[in-house]
């Protein structure tokens, strides 16, 4: 069965703290893709990153970084020096090569307090 | 570059009625997909259209149907509305490759009473 688990329902930190959002996925497919999307209060989901199953290199984009570990089936997302504008719901999603349907986690609501 | 636009933004319907939601895809995008997002949950895939043909469907009953037009805009139709259909309906467009990032609209908030 395919599944994405975001165990942290809500995280609240003070501005400038670092925060990591966890994502654990399940699949038996060998080829798959992992995504992170951000959903601010306006409702529009915004694409952040895509990773394929053959590329375990970690990625850094400004204050954002992603740690992909196939050994633990995890694709965690870290925000360094968080800002109030980072407040949103963050979703992790899994796309299988076999049916190309996105499977979404339940999301983690991130609250950054000033 | 025009983004994905959805209309209406909010809608209130009565159980048993029918509803049509509309979506204009981002310019240059030929694939449109629809998602249902219940409060506090992740989006659930309804279906996808590529060049006016449905090419993927999630676990939704036939009363959820759609269309894609030659200009790649799209409609989602829901017949015989049920209370559980109350949700945010999101439209996303992409360039057609299954792994392409999705570009979402702001959604239509449907309330069924």
Interface residues (C-beta under 8 A of the other chain):
Chain A: X4 X33 X35 X37 X42 X43 X44 X45 X46 X47 X50 X52 X91 X93 X95 X99 X100 X101 X102 X104 X105 X106 X107
Chain B: X40 X41 X42 X43 X44 X45 X56 X58 X88 X90 X92 X98 X99 X101 X102 X103 X104 X105 X106 X107
